[in-house]
Amino acid sequence: MTDPTDGPTPDPTRSSDLTVLHVGGASPYDVVVGHRVTDRLHDLLGPGVQRVAFLYAGALGELAQPVVDALRPHHDVLALGLPEGEAAKTAGVLVDVWEALGAAGFTRSDAVVTFGGGATTDLGGFVAASWLRGVRVVHVPTTLLAMVDAAVGGKTGINTAAGKNLVGAFHEPAGVLCDLALLEGLPREELVAGLGEVVKCGFVADPVILDLVEATDPADLVAGSPVLRELVERAIRVKVDVVVADLRETGGADGHPGREVLNYGHTLGHAIERAEGYAIRHGEAVAIGCVFVAELAHRAGSLPAAVVERHRSVLARVGLPTGYAGAAYDDLLATMRVDKKTRGDQLRFVVLDDVARPRVLAGPSDADLRAAFAAITTDAGSTATTGEGA
């Protein structure tokens, strides 16, 4: 360690360039979206916070420095650089941060700020959840993936040798600050990877997302574009609505998967990430996983072939992979059996009956699973590149 168009927008409030999406529930907080809005970080931390542990992805030191400088007039700041990507999400790094907080005398009235991608928010959120059984945390995500997924919803965790995110806690943040200006320096492949989670939200809940992607030249999906901002806000709203209804993933009403719906494509996606040593980007793995579960639902008799093909076309349109030619099916199956959605020895997958009509498929046949996997191996010409997971 180193020192909109129409759609579901019920309660965003705008002030010029600012959008505030309120997350209700037992521990309400705001998600602030806008350009160059990091000056609002002090307000999100709230009153009475003396010390702030500023946990940042190590390579972002230069980008993080102005944020640290803005905090110093108000707080004592302990800046801690973390390893890059999934390498931050280990028990060893967690212990190192705990020791640093202890040495600095952090109390229950102090707070954590995370600055980085999804791995940083996951690790930093778990630090906040576990230190003194819970302190305040504000997330400042710096990647598209983290803005629409990891920073919102209160899931925190680390990885183990057995799989991804198997150890963690639910710990809602005190606020999330999505400064879209931070995306301006994001490599194109990382922006594209983040679109994997955005498109996922379109399939499970908000078809307007899919319509926007299909109607937009992919070259126009860049930081600062109005359509990318709308996609970000819509994806965040999907997650907010799901999380408010089912924070702890206990299930929804009338057969809806509840919060599990956000794991669409993730069961195989996480297995691929582990098999590739987390060298594949999370959004790329999720894209492949979405095609897999679409094929699985089609073979189970619920999803029309046209919707399966729409998965491939929308994901490929933005540059995401739709096939996989890496680890063997049996190896991936062994990892899927320890996925968080598995119950006993029964595999469970979030699938669709149509766009925005999700359900849980429990105990699919081995024949259907293998056929769905074979279908994505035929897309081997559209496989993922490697890069930092988030």
Summary of the structure (lengths in Angstrom):
residues: 390
radius of gyration: 19.9
end to end distance: 18.4
largest distance: 62.0
contacts: 1426
relative contact order: 0.12
helix: 48%
strand: 20%
